[in-house]
Amino acid sequence: MSPKKPRKKRPVKPKVEEIEEEEEELEEEAFALSPASLLHALFRPKVLLALAGIASGLFFYQKLEQHIPDLSQREEYQIATKDLALIPAPPHYVPIDIVDQVIKRGPLPEQVSLLDQGLVLKVAEAFEKHPWVQNVVSVRKTNTVVVEVVFRKPAAMVEGKQGMFPVDNEGVLLPPEDFSVSDARRYPVITGIQSVPEGPAGTFWGDLTVTGAAQLAEALGPHWKELEIVSIEAPPRTTAVLSLDDLIYRLITTGGSEIVWGRSPKSQRRGELRVDQKIGKLEKYYRDYGGFDRPHGPYEIDIRHWQEISRRPLRQQSNQRTLMRR
């Protein structure tokens, strides 16, 4: 066997040239960022000419602006705030002078300019402050200002020590001065409330018992009149900390019968009948007996059971109950 020939080692290429090129690039970059290079670039003729043009433009714009008329004060861009357009039109229970009230409460000036860039925000904030306004949906500028709002709706009257207080379905106090005696009679009365409103109109009453009763009043809707219900009796407060699940409400009829309704419609307690189920029981009972006080009432009528309705006479104060399958 012939001996193996030794392999020739490839010569390593020197990288000296590459390293020198990288050093030169770094030096060029450092020079480009140095103050000297920046000053050199700044004082080039083209750069100086451009800067001079910008400075001259700003100077002449300020001078020109002083001579341009303020179009926002032109009569054709001015509108009277009392002519603001509301959509939808306020319902019958909202004061007809709602816009005038917003202007005074805002406050908003008598005249505004459609060119005012802050006009939309000013109008929205003014309407949001009014106790009858639940939400401002939008404010748009056309040839006038169009405001789309959601109004609060009265749900009940709370009987208090100092009179009757209207609330919406969330327990928000509405302006009592906007309701006449005849207006107050259109709504169910909430009795048994020991608290007073914590704030002015447009704020929550501050008592969960009122909130639950107001929710119940809204749920009854048109049924409370046809079923001859006159009031919602709130339970007495036994502790400072309550939830809707702790509150059992009663409905009082014109003849004095007491219907044990149960919890608020928004209670999360398992096993509680739905609102439509309870109203269905009430309507069937009313049709079958011709009212809640017949034949020998008034009664205490408990509709909370799944199948039965229990009834006992109130006048006799008897513990005997009659169970009726509905």
TORLOLUM-357811 format. One line per field, with one value per residue: residue number from 0; x, y, z of N, C-alpha, C, O, CB in turn. Coordinates in steps of 0.02 Angstrom, whole numbers. Each point is the difference from the previous one (the first is absolute). Glycine has a CB too. Layout:
num: (NUM_...) $
nu: (X_...) $
nv: (Y_...) $
nw: (Z_...) $
cau: (X_...) $
cav: (Y_...) $
caw: (Z_...) $
cu: (X_...) $
cv: (Y_...) $
cw: (Z_...) $
ou: (X_...) $
ov: (Y_...) $
ow: (Z_...) $
cbu: (X_...) $
cbv: (Y_...) $
cbw: (Z_...) $
END
This chain:
num: (0_1_2_3_4_5_6_7_8_9_10_11_12_13_14_15_16_17_18_19_20_21_22_23_24_25_26_27_28_29_30_31_32_33_34_35_36_37_38_39_40_41_42_43_44_45_46_47_48_49_50_51_52_53_54_55_56_57_58_59_60_61_62_63_64_65_66_67_68_69_70_71_72_73_74_75_76_77_78_79_80_81_82_83_84_85_86_87_88_89_90_91_92_93_94_95_96_97_98_99_100_101_102_103_104_105_106_107_108_109_110_111_112_113_114_115_116_117_118_119_120_121_122_123_124_125_126_127_128_129_130_131_132_133_134_135_136_137_138_139_140_141_142_143_144_145_146_147_148_149_150_151_152_153_154_155_156_157_158_159_160_161_162_163_164_165_166_167_168_169_170_171_172_173_174_175_176_177_178_179_180_181_182_183_184_185_186_187_188_189_190_191_192_193_194_195_196_197_198_199_200_201_202_203_204_205_206_207_208_209_210_211_212_213_214_215_216_217_218_219_220_221_222_223_224_225_226_227_228_229_230_231_232_233_234_235_236_237_238_239_240_241_242_243_244_245_246_247_248_249_250_251_252_253_254_255_256_257_258_259_260_261_262_263_264_265_266_267_268_269_270_271_272_273_274_275_276_277_278_279_280_281_282_283_284_285_286_287_288_289_290_291_292_293_294_295_296_297_298_299_300_301_302_303_304_305_306_307_308_309_310_311_312_313_314_315_316_317_318_319_320_321_322_323_324_325) $
nu: (43_78_34_-155_69_21_-156_89_-37_-114_125_-98_-59_104_-145_127_-122_-110_73_7_-157_-35_91_-75_-144_45_52_-140_-82_89_-24_-158_2_107_-98_75_-123_-105_80_8_-156_-24_79_-77_-25_-107_-3_-16_-125_-79_18_-56_-135_-30_16_-101_-114_0_-9_-127_-83_5_-50_-123_-54_-22_-101_-94_-143_20_-71_-32_-76_-85_-141_42_54_-139_-80_-79_93_-158_49_61_-79_-46_39_-67_-50_62_-84_-113_123_88_-53_-76_144_91_62_-20_75_129_15_7_104_111_73_-19_56_-151_109_59_89_-80_158_-20_129_-105_-148_19_42_-117_-113_57_2_-151_-57_86_-80_-148_-26_-45_151_-23_107_44_-53_89_35_-45_68_-145_2_27_98_-76_-1_-13_-64_-18_-127_53_-129_-54_42_-93_-51_136_-148_130_-48_-35_-143_-17_167_-62_92_25_-34_124_-106_0_-72_-98_30_-93_-11_-54_-139_-134_-30_-6_155_-34_-118_114_59_-56_-11_155_-101_131_93_56_69_-28_36_147_-52_-91_-109_101_13_-47_-130_150_-106_71_-151_3_54_-122_-110_58_-8_-154_-37_55_-81_-140_34_-126_5_-26_-141_-43_27_-96_181_-45_154_117_-40_167_4_-3_143_10_135_50_-15_-146_52_-128_13_-70_-145_-127_-59_-133_-58_-72_-123_-54_-16_142_65_143_25_109_54_94_102_-20_-72_151_-32_135_-136_49_-162_-35_-136_85_-54_-79_-29_-65_-94_-60_-49_-75_-86_-58_-48_-84_-83_-43_-65_-61_164_128_-158_-63_9_93_116_13_42_130_-11_138_11_128_-83_87_-157_-54_-51_44_-146_32_-141_116_-127_63_152_-22_149_-122_114_-135_128_-72_82_29) $
nv: (-59_106_48_48_99_60_34_110_53_55_105_21_90_88_19_115_31_-21_98_117_-6_15_128_72_-24_64_131_21_-9_106_105_-15_49_133_114_-18_-66_107_120_-70_-9_154_58_-92_145_-105_42_153_-26_-79_112_113_-84_-13_153_43_-97_62_147_-24_-85_128_94_-93_-5_159_-18_-137_95_-79_-96_4_144_-62_44_-140_-56_49_-142_93_-109_14_-89_-137_-81_-72_-125_-82_142_5_-147_97_-2_126_139_20_50_-154_133_86_-112_4_156_-12_-120_65_74_-51_154_24_-59_-156_61_-126_46_-68_-108_0_-17_-151_35_103_-104_-116_88_49_-148_-51_111_-73_-84_-30_-69_-169_72_149_-128_122_146_-10_146_-17_137_-41_-62_-144_-7_-165_26_-151_108_-74_-86_84_-154_88_135_-49_10_113_25_91_-81_-113_-27_-8_-135_-2_-139_63_41_142_86_21_150_-56_117_-117_-32_104_-73_-58_-52_-88_-80_-62_-95_-132_100_-66_-22_-2_145_-5_83_147_-27_-48_130_108_-77_-120_-118_-149_47_-35_-140_-141_52_88_-119_-92_109_35_-153_-5_127_-69_-135_78_65_37_-93_136_23_-149_-27_139_31_131_-57_-82_-40_51_-141_105_33_-149_93_148_-124_11_-107_59_-124_102_28_-106_126_-18_31_102_-70_139_-107_49_-116_10_-50_-79_96_-92_86_135_-62_-17_-138_-65_-73_-135_15_147_-64_58_133_-113_-83_126_37_-149_11_135_-57_-125_85_95_-118_-67_128_105_37_-53_4_-153_-116_76_129_73_-145_24_-25_-94_41_-90_-134_-35_-2_118_139_-32_71_39_86_118_-29_-133_71_-155_-49_-27_6_-17_-100_83_-128_156) $
nw: (0_-103_151_-4_-107_153_-39_-79_158_-108_12_135_-131_91_71_-47_-94_115_101_-106_-28_155_14_-119_67_137_-71_-72_137_72_-117_8_157_-15_58_-137_-70_57_-58_-141_-11_41_-125_-129_-68_41_151_-29_-93_111_109_-94_-25_154_28_-114_53_142_-56_-84_115_93_-116_-36_150_-2_-127_47_22_141_-139_161_-39_-138_68_-65_151_92_36_102_92_-46_-136_97_-121_147_-109_133_7_154_4_20_107_-77_84_-144_67_-47_-63_132_87_-93_18_158_8_-101_102_-148_-14_-13_-104_-14_-115_-75_45_158_-55_127_-94_42_146_26_-31_90_129_-16_-1_125_94_-35_145_-156_-33_35_-92_-59_-112_-36_45_-171_-11_-94_-20_167_85_-65_174_-58_161_28_59_133_-47_140_46_98_47_96_89_41_134_-132_-72_-73_-15_-164_28_-156_22_100_134_-109_129_-136_43_141_-112_-109_105_-22_127_-146_6_125_-79_-109_129_70_123_6_143_79_-30_164_-129_-6_-154_58_-90_-30_-60_-50_126_-8_87_34_-9_-78_40_-132_-89_29_-27_-146_-45_38_-87_-131_27_3_-144_6_143_87_-78_-9_161_53_13_98_7_-57_167_-25_82_121_-69_84_-47_-20_-105_-99_-100_-70_108_115_-90_47_-109_83_-148_116_-96_-3_121_86_-107_72_-165_114_-145_79_3_-61_-130_64_107_-64_92_-91_-24_-76_-77_-121_57_-74_138_67_-120_-6_150_-28_-119_81_123_-92_-68_136_67_-124_53_58_71_-56_112_116_-65_120_-34_77_-175_50_-171_89_-62_-128_23_87_-34_166_3_159_-10_2_94_65_35_-98_31_-116_-125_-87_-61_-128_-81_-63) $
cau: (-43_39_-18_-48_29_-28_-46_24_-43_-20_23_-52_0_4_-60_23_-32_-70_-1_14_-59_-51_21_-12_-73_-17_25_-43_-63_13_9_-66_-40_36_-24_31_-33_-68_5_19_-60_-51_18_0_-46_-68_-32_-13_-55_-63_-17_-22_-68_-46_-6_-39_-70_-31_-7_-54_-63_-23_-25_-61_-53_-28_-45_-54_-58_-21_-63_-43_-44_-47_-69_-26_25_-25_-67_-24_1_-68_-23_31_-49_4_-29_-70_-34_-9_-66_-46_16_59_-22_3_54_61_58_13_29_68_39_12_41_63_-43_17_-18_-61_21_61_23_9_71_35_23_-19_-72_-31_15_-35_-71_-7_9_-57_-57_14_-10_-71_-24_-45_38_36_60_5_22_42_-11_22_-9_-25_-14_-13_31_-48_20_-37_6_-45_-29_-22_-72_-26_-25_-41_6_20_-33_48_-24_-8_-41_8_60_0_63_-4_4_64_2_28_-49_-20_-20_-69_-37_-27_-59_-59_-35_-30_54_23_-49_7_52_-6_32_43_-7_44_70_20_56_-12_48_67_25_-51_-32_48_46_-32_-28_50_-29_-14_-71_-34_20_-38_-71_-7_4_-63_-50_7_-20_-73_-20_-71_-41_-17_-66_-52_-5_-22_54_10_65_50_23_69_13_41_72_22_73_27_25_-54_2_-67_-25_-24_-59_-64_-48_-71_-42_-61_-55_-47_-42_39_34_73_26_71_31_66_59_4_8_70_31_33_-14_-24_-66_-49_-39_11_-51_-58_-36_-38_-55_-48_-38_-44_-53_-47_-36_-47_-55_-39_-36_-26_38_40_-33_-60_-68_-5_64_63_39_71_5_71_6_69_6_3_-64_-59_-6_-29_-41_-32_-32_39_-39_-8_66_2_58_-24_12_-34_43_-38_44_-16) $
cav: (59_62_45_55_67_48_52_68_47_60_62_42_66_55_43_67_51_8_37_71_30_11_58_61_13_26_69_43_9_44_68_25_19_49_69_34_-21_27_72_2_-15_52_62_-7_50_-25_-5_68_27_-32_27_69_-2_-19_56_53_-22_9_71_28_-31_36_66_-10_-22_59_35_-44_10_-57_-23_-28_53_20_-13_-61_-57_5_-27_8_-65_-23_-34_-65_-52_-60_-62_10_53_-18_-29_45_10_44_70_25_49_-36_33_60_-22_-20_61_32_-42_-15_44_12_68_5_-10_-39_-2_-67_-9_-12_-69_-32_6_-65_-21_44_-17_-67_5_36_-45_-54_24_7_-62_-39_-31_-60_-8_37_-48_35_71_12_68_7_72_14_-53_-54_-38_-62_-18_-49_30_-45_-10_-11_-67_-3_55_-24_36_17_42_69_3_-52_10_-43_-34_-41_-72_-15_33_68_51_48_64_-2_59_-11_-44_25_-52_-46_-38_-50_-55_-44_-49_-36_32_-44_17_-35_23_41_42_60_2_21_54_36_-33_-23_-47_-58_10_-23_-53_-57_-16_42_-25_-60_18_34_-52_-36_46_-1_-66_-3_37_16_-48_20_31_-49_-47_40_5_71_16_-52_7_-21_-32_40_-15_-32_4_53_-30_-38_-14_-7_-66_2_43_-29_55_-15_44_17_13_53_-24_-14_-64_3_-53_-11_-5_-32_41_46_-35_-10_-44_-58_-58_-59_-22_55_2_58_52_-18_-54_29_40_-48_-24_54_11_-56_6_57_-21_-53_24_67_47_-31_9_-41_21_23_30_-7_-60_-3_-47_-15_-27_-20_-72_-20_-27_23_67_-6_58_-1_64_45_26_-50_-13_-72_-34_-49_21_-39_-11_-7_-13_47) $
caw: (0_-3_56_-16_-8_50_-28_3_38_-38_34_30_-32_50_6_18_-43_21_63_-14_-32_53_41_-39_0_66_6_-40_36_57_-24_-23_58_41_-7_-57_-62_-1_-18_-70_-40_12_-35_-73_-31_-9_65_23_-40_23_66_-9_-27_54_47_-34_-4_65_14_-40_21_60_-22_-39_46_34_-46_-21_45_41_-28_53_25_-53_19_-31_37_69_12_69_34_12_-61_-7_-18_40_-27_-18_36_70_15_34_70_5_-6_-68_-4_18_-30_39_63_-14_-11_64_43_-34_-39_-69_-21_-41_-70_-10_-69_-27_-14_64_0_62_10_10_69_47_-1_30_73_28_3_47_68_16_32_-42_-54_21_-41_-62_-51_-48_-14_-69_-27_-69_-1_70_41_12_59_10_71_30_60_53_0_68_13_61_47_66_54_51_55_-23_-60_-51_-39_-60_-17_-61_13_32_64_-6_18_-52_31_26_-20_-67_5_36_38_-48_-30_48_4_-57_13_64_57_40_71_46_-6_57_-18_-40_-55_20_-41_-36_-57_-49_33_30_66_48_41_-43_6_-50_-67_-15_-8_-64_-51_1_-28_-73_-26_-1_-60_-5_36_68_1_-16_56_57_49_15_29_12_69_8_64_47_-2_62_4_-42_-62_-31_-72_-26_19_69_5_-22_-9_-3_-39_36_-47_20_54_60_-1_-5_-43_13_-66_4_-10_-57_-65_-18_49_-29_43_-37_20_-2_-62_-44_3_-41_34_56_-28_-26_58_24_-49_4_63_-7_-43_33_59_-10_40_53_65_1_20_69_17_-35_12_-15_-56_-12_-68_-10_-10_-70_-23_37_29_67_17_66_15_42_55_52_28_8_-27_-49_-68_-52_-56_-63_-58_-54) $
cu: (44_-20_-46_36_-30_-43_31_-49_-15_23_-60_4_2_-62_18_-36_-73_-4_13_-60_-54_19_-12_-73_-21_23_-44_-66_9_7_-67_-43_34_-29_29_-34_-71_0_18_-61_-51_14_11_-51_-72_-38_-18_-59_-67_-22_-25_-72_-51_-11_-42_-74_-36_-12_-60_-68_-28_-28_-66_-58_-33_-51_-57_-59_-17_-69_-47_-48_-49_-70_-26_25_-23_-70_-19_-3_-70_-29_35_-54_12_-32_14_-31_-12_-69_-40_19_62_-24_10_56_68_62_18_32_73_45_17_46_71_62_25_-19_-62_15_64_17_10_73_40_19_-19_-74_-33_10_-38_-74_-12_6_-58_-61_11_-11_-73_-27_-47_37_40_66_-4_30_48_-19_29_-13_-22_-8_-21_39_-54_26_-46_11_-48_-24_-15_-76_-23_-27_-47_10_17_-33_50_-29_-15_-39_14_60_-1_69_-10_12_66_5_33_-55_-11_-24_-72_-42_-31_-63_-55_-31_-30_53_21_-48_6_49_-12_38_42_-4_51_73_17_56_-23_51_68_25_-57_-31_53_52_-39_-25_50_-25_-20_-73_-40_15_-42_-74_-12_4_-65_-56_3_-23_-75_-29_-74_-45_-25_-69_-55_-9_-17_51_15_69_44_27_71_10_40_73_21_76_24_22_-54_18_-73_-31_-29_-68_-62_-52_-72_-35_-65_-54_-47_-45_38_33_76_25_75_33_66_55_-5_9_73_37_29_-14_-28_-68_-53_-36_17_-58_-62_-40_-43_-59_-54_-43_-50_-59_-51_-41_-53_-60_-45_-43_-29_35_38_-33_-64_17_-4_65_-6_39_75_8_73_7_71_9_0_-68_-60_3_-31_-36_-27_-32_43_-39_-6_66_9_63_-19_10_-37_48_-41_50_-22_27) $
cv: (61_46_56_66_47_53_69_44_61_63_41_70_54_42_72_53_11_41_74_34_14_59_65_18_29_72_48_13_46_72_30_23_52_70_36_-18_27_74_7_-12_56_62_-9_47_-24_-4_69_32_-29_27_71_2_-17_58_57_-19_9_73_29_-31_35_68_-7_-19_58_36_-43_9_-64_-23_-28_51_24_-24_-66_-64_-1_-31_13_-68_-26_-37_-67_-52_-62_-59_-57_59_-22_-31_46_15_45_72_26_52_-31_34_63_-18_-20_61_34_-41_-8_30_5_71_0_-12_-41_0_-72_-15_-11_-74_-37_-2_-68_-24_42_-18_-68_4_36_-45_-57_21_2_-65_-41_-38_-59_-7_45_-46_34_74_13_72_-5_75_23_-53_-51_-44_-61_-24_-57_30_-54_-4_-13_-71_-2_65_-29_44_12_44_71_4_-59_17_-47_-31_-37_-73_-21_31_68_50_47_64_-2_59_-7_-44_34_-57_-51_-42_-57_-60_-49_-58_-37_37_-52_23_-39_20_47_49_62_1_26_60_36_-41_-17_-48_-57_17_-20_-54_-57_-21_40_-25_-62_14_35_-49_-39_43_1_-66_-7_38_16_-45_26_33_-51_-51_36_-2_74_15_-63_11_-28_-33_45_-21_-28_2_54_-27_-45_-17_-8_-68_-1_34_-34_56_-27_52_11_18_53_-22_-19_-68_10_-61_-6_-14_-40_50_44_-39_-13_-40_-62_-64_-58_-21_54_-1_62_49_-20_-57_27_41_-46_-29_53_9_-57_2_55_-20_-50_26_70_53_-36_4_-41_-72_31_31_60_-62_16_-56_-8_-35_-27_-74_-16_-23_33_76_-9_64_-8_68_42_21_-49_-16_-75_-28_-51_28_-46_-6_-13_-12_45_-28) $
cw: (0_56_-22_-5_50_-33_8_38_-43_37_25_-30_54_-2_17_-40_22_64_-11_-31_53_43_-37_0_67_10_-39_35_60_-22_-21_58_43_-9_-61_-65_-5_-19_-74_-45_5_-42_-74_-30_-6_66_27_-37_23_68_-4_-28_54_47_-31_-4_66_16_-38_18_61_-19_-37_45_36_-43_-26_47_38_-22_53_28_-53_18_-29_35_72_4_72_33_14_-61_-11_-14_42_-37_48_39_72_12_45_72_11_-10_-72_-8_17_-28_39_67_-9_-8_66_45_-27_31_-72_-18_-44_-74_-1_-73_-22_-16_63_4_64_13_16_72_51_5_34_76_33_6_50_72_21_29_-42_-54_28_-38_-61_-52_-49_-3_-70_-19_-73_-12_69_40_18_57_7_72_17_66_52_0_71_6_60_40_68_52_56_54_-23_-65_-46_-44_-61_-12_-65_19_32_70_-1_15_-59_33_25_-24_-70_0_40_40_-47_-35_46_3_-58_13_66_55_37_72_42_-4_57_-17_-38_-56_23_-40_-36_-56_-52_29_31_70_54_46_-47_3_-51_-70_-19_-11_-67_-58_-5_-30_-76_-29_-2_-58_-1_42_67_3_-13_55_66_57_11_26_5_70_6_68_46_-5_68_9_-49_-68_-28_-71_-22_20_71_7_-30_-1_-1_-43_39_-50_26_57_63_1_-11_-39_14_-67_3_-14_-62_-65_-18_53_-35_40_-42_27_-1_-67_-40_7_-39_32_56_-25_-29_56_24_-47_3_64_-5_-43_36_56_-8_41_54_69_6_15_70_24_46_22_-2_-51_-18_-68_-13_-14_-75_-26_34_13_69_18_70_11_46_62_58_35_14_-30_-53_-70_-49_-59_-62_-56_-57_-65) $
ou: (48_-59_3_45_-61_16_31_-60_43_-6_-49_54_-37_-29_-41_-19_-24_-43_-31_-14_-33_-43_-19_-18_-41_-35_-12_-26_-43_-23_-13_-42_-29_-28_-35_-13_-23_-41_-26_-9_-36_-46_32_-51_-46_-59_-55_-40_-50_-59_-46_-39_-55_-57_-41_-44_-57_-52_-42_-52_-61_-50_-46_-57_-59_-43_-45_9_9_-51_-61_-51_-41_-9_-39_-28_18_-42_44_-26_-10_-51_-6_-55_57_-55_56_31_-14_-50_25_-18_14_-42_50_23_43_51_59_44_42_56_56_43_47_43_59_-50_-20_-41_45_-43_28_19_61_-43_-5_-22_-42_-47_-25_-29_-47_-41_-20_-35_-48_-12_-16_14_-8_-29_42_50_-53_58_53_-56_59_-51_34_48_-13_45_-51_56_-61_57_-48_39_-16_-34_27_-35_-48_45_-36_8_23_-59_-40_2_27_8_-3_51_-56_3_7_51_24_-55_47_-17_-46_-60_-43_-26_12_23_2_-12_13_22_-32_5_-32_48_-23_17_31_43_-34_12_-58_53_3_47_-59_20_46_43_-60_31_7_33_-41_-26_-48_-44_-26_-31_-51_-36_-22_-42_-51_-32_-27_-52_-27_-59_-51_-35_-51_-53_-2_-17_7_25_-24_27_11_-33_38_15_-10_26_-35_-1_-19_41_-44_-61_-36_-29_1_-14_-13_21_-31_12_6_-22_-30_35_21_-10_38_-3_11_-5_-44_29_13_62_-28_33_-48_-12_-59_32_18_-53_-56_-61_-57_-55_-60_-60_-57_-57_-61_-60_-57_-57_-61_-56_-36_-25_-10_26_-34_54_-47_22_-55_-9_21_-16_34_-25_17_54_-28_-17_-49_52_-53_20_-19_26_30_28_-2_0_26_27_43_-19_-7_27_-45_49_-59_-8) $
ov: (4_2_24_16_1_24_17_-2_31_4_9_30_-3_13_39_53_57_43_42_58_53_40_50_59_46_40_56_56_43_46_59_44_21_14_38_43_18_23_44_34_14_34_41_14_38_16_10_35_36_13_20_43_28_13_30_42_22_17_35_33_10_22_40_20_-2_35_25_-3_-55_31_-2_-17_43_-53_-35_-54_-44_10_5_-48_-60_-34_-29_3_-24_6_-8_27_-59_27_49_53_20_13_-15_12_34_3_12_36_16_2_23_28_-8_-37_-10_26_-52_-26_10_11_-41_-57_-10_-43_-62_-18_-3_-23_-27_-2_-7_-31_-18_2_-21_-42_5_-54_-60_-44_8_-21_7_-21_-27_19_-11_30_-30_38_59_-32_18_-26_7_-12_-14_15_-57_47_-43_-25_-39_40_-44_61_-48_19_35_51_-51_57_-61_33_-17_-17_-58_-5_24_-5_25_-1_-3_-7_40_-16_23_-57_-60_-58_-56_-56_-52_-46_27_35_-56_57_-47_-33_51_48_5_-31_48_33_-15_-57_39_-25_5_38_35_-16_9_-29_-26_-2_-4_-30_-11_7_-18_-26_-1_-2_-32_-19_28_13_-23_-6_0_-30_-31_-7_38_56_-57_53_-60_20_42_-59_31_-15_16_37_-50_33_-8_-6_-46_1_-20_32_-57_58_-48_42_22_42_-23_-15_48_-57_48_-55_-45_59_-8_-54_-46_-2_-24_-50_9_3_-15_-6_52_-17_7_-3_-21_-4_14_-8_-16_7_13_-12_-8_18_4_-24_24_56_-60_-27_3_-23_36_-12_15_-27_51_-58_48_-55_-13_-21_37_14_16_32_-31_55_-54_51_-25_7_19_-34_-20_26_-28_56_-60_51_-42_37_4_32) $
ow: (39_18_-57_39_10_-55_50_-14_-30_62_-35_-1_49_-53_23_26_1_6_31_16_-3_20_31_5_3_30_22_-1_13_35_10_-9_50_-53_-33_-42_-54_-40_-34_-51_-48_-22_-33_32_14_4_26_29_4_11_36_19_1_20_34_9_2_28_29_-7_5_27_9_-12_16_25_-33_60_-26_17_-10_30_14_29_32_-12_39_-44_44_-30_5_6_-54_29_5_-26_24_46_12_-25_26_26_56_-43_-32_-56_29_34_13_24_43_24_10_35_39_24_-14_24_-27_-37_41_-43_36_-10_-3_1_-1_55_44_32_49_54_39_35_56_51_33_43_59_-28_13_-33_43_29_-29_6_-16_18_-11_18_-41_10_11_-26_30_-4_4_20_-36_44_-17_-20_35_-44_0_-14_25_1_33_-3_32_-34_20_-22_9_11_-20_60_20_33_51_-28_-30_59_-41_-8_-19_-53_56_-4_13_-16_-23_14_1_-41_45_-14_11_16_-24_30_10_37_-20_6_39_21_12_-11_-14_-36_11_37_50_49_-45_-48_-29_-43_-55_-44_-32_-50_-54_-37_-34_-53_-46_-28_49_6_26_51_36_7_53_59_-47_-8_-2_15_-11_48_-24_-9_52_53_-48_-49_31_-31_42_4_18_55_-58_51_-17_-4_23_-44_57_40_49_49_-31_20_-10_-26_-41_19_-42_1_-39_0_-50_-10_-37_60_7_-53_27_25_25_-8_10_27_6_-9_15_22_-3_-1_23_16_-6_10_45_5_11_48_51_-17_15_56_24_54_-27_14_-18_-9_-58_-22_-40_-58_-34_-5_6_-21_21_-22_48_54_58_51_51_-49_-33_-14_12_-24_0_-7_-17_-53) $
cbu: (-141_70_107_-137_80_84_-132_121_6_-94_152_-52_-28_153_-25_131_99_14_70_135_58_17_105_117_22_42_128_79_8_79_128_49_-20_132_22_121_93_8_61_124_56_30_19_87_144_98_118_161_128_90_132_158_102_95_153_145_90_108_166_134_100_134_164_126_121_150_141_73_-53_120_120_142_131_101_20_24_81_110_-29_-41_119_35_-18_149_-64_52_-41_-41_-42_129_24_-70_-66_120_-22_-145_-125_-117_-90_-141_-155_-97_-112_-155_-151_-109_-87_34_140_-7_-99_18_28_-135_-74_-21_99_130_42_66_138_111_32_88_143_78_23_95_118_-27_21_-59_-34_-159_66_-44_-161_68_-56_30_54_-109_-19_-161_138_-94_104_-47_81_22_-33_137_-23_8_153_-37_-47_103_-136_148_107_105_-29_-134_68_-142_88_38_-83_1_-22_141_-12_-14_127_103_118_142_63_-44_-26_-83_26_32_-43_-30_113_-60_-71_62_-155_-121_29_-46_132_-101_-97_-25_166_40_-154_-60_142_42_-123_15_-1_144_63_52_143_112_40_87_146_79_57_128_132_52_119_82_114_157_102_78_85_-101_43_-146_-28_4_-131_72_-42_-114_30_-125_43_37_140_-125_160_91_121_148_74_44_100_-17_82_53_2_24_-46_-110_-126_18_-126_-19_-64_-45_111_19_-117_-66_-51_56_28_131_115_38_-110_119_145_124_150_161_140_138_155_156_141_140_160_153_133_145_111_-83_-74_75_82_-109_4_-107_97_13_-113_52_-148_48_-105_-23_-28_136_107_-60_41_72_-13_59_-143_33_-62_-96_-26_-152_14_-65_119_-142_134_-143_79_12) $
cbv: (-64_-13_-50_-78_-22_-42_-88_-13_-71_-64_-6_-96_-41_-10_-139_-99_-91_-154_-145_-87_-114_-162_-121_-86_-139_-156_-100_-100_-157_-140_-87_-122_-134_-84_-33_-42_-121_-106_-16_-74_-136_-78_-2_-134_5_-80_-116_-23_-22_-116_-94_-7_-62_-132_-61_-10_-103_-121_-26_-12_-120_-83_1_-55_-105_-24_45_-81_142_11_-22_-63_-9_48_158_116_44_94_-94_151_91_130_141_30_69_63_50_-150_99_65_-164_-97_-132_-104_34_-33_56_-109_-58_22_-54_-108_-8_26_-53_29_76_-147_85_106_100_-84_152_64_81_137_97_54_101_-5_-11_94_74_-21_19_105_48_-4_63_141_119_128_102_-34_-126_133_-36_-125_46_-150_77_-154_-66_84_64_27_98_-19_132_-115_151_-19_-4_147_-7_-167_116_-104_-3_-28_-105_-23_174_-81_96_39_6_113_40_-3_-135_-33_-33_-93_62_-52_27_29_-125_145_142_138_159_147_130_143_44_-144_140_-79_71_-59_-63_-142_-105_95_-31_-150_-46_162_22_131_89_-115_-55_127_73_-9_0_101_48_-34_20_96_10_-37_71_82_-17_8_-82_27_-67_19_107_46_-43_-16_-150_-48_152_-63_52_72_-154_73_60_-59_-138_25_56_22_-49_81_-4_0_121_-147_121_-111_8_-3_-140_0_-17_90_-104_121_-27_10_154_-167_-80_143_100_109_64_126_68_-40_-69_75_-116_-55_79_41_-58_7_81_-19_-57_50_50_-57_-31_64_16_-55_-96_-108_149_57_111_101_-125_-78_-54_151_-121_101_-15_47_94_114_-58_-46_-124_-146_89_-134_71_-136_-29_33_49_-13_135_-31_45_-102_107_-11_-4_40_-125_67) $
cbw: (22_-142_110_19_-132_128_-22_-95_139_-109_-38_108_-147_42_13_3_-97_-60_29_-32_-104_-19_24_-77_-85_14_-9_-104_-49_25_-48_-88_-52_45_156_104_55_127_151_82_65_137_137_-22_-76_-103_-3_0_-101_-75_14_-39_-111_-29_16_-75_-89_10_-10_-85_-51_43_-16_-86_-2_37_1_-108_-53_82_-95_-2_64_-116_-27_-96_-113_63_-133_-2_46_72_6_49_-122_132_-143_-73_-118_59_-37_-100_-33_-1_153_44_1_-32_-127_-80_-5_-78_-122_-44_-5_-125_117_-53_33_120_-75_143_-22_-38_-98_55_-72_-11_-122_-153_-87_-81_-145_-139_-73_-100_-152_-123_-73_-63_92_55_-105_-2_69_55_27_-85_136_-47_120_-10_-132_3_17_-118_54_-144_64_-98_-53_90_-151_55_-48_17_-90_-45_-63_-81_46_89_-11_24_95_-61_142_-131_-115_-146_-1_-58_151_-138_-34_107_90_8_-64_-85_78_-2_-38_52_59_-32_-110_-48_0_-115_7_-37_-136_37_16_94_-120_11_-27_37_35_-24_12_-106_-95_-55_133_64_151_120_73_111_158_100_73_139_138_61_92_152_-109_-120_-83_-26_-76_-128_-111_-91_12_32_66_-139_54_-125_-32_86_-138_-59_81_151_9_105_-37_-100_-93_-19_52_-2_-47_118_-133_145_-97_-156_-135_8_-14_89_-80_144_9_-54_99_73_3_-62_139_-36_136_-81_61_131_28_-105_-12_-94_-39_41_-31_-84_17_31_-71_-67_40_-3_-95_-40_23_-30_-35_-115_-46_-64_-88_-34_-132_-66_-23_102_-26_133_20_96_151_75_11_57_-121_56_-142_67_-63_-155_-140_-115_0_47_141_96_21_61_75_49_52_132) $
END
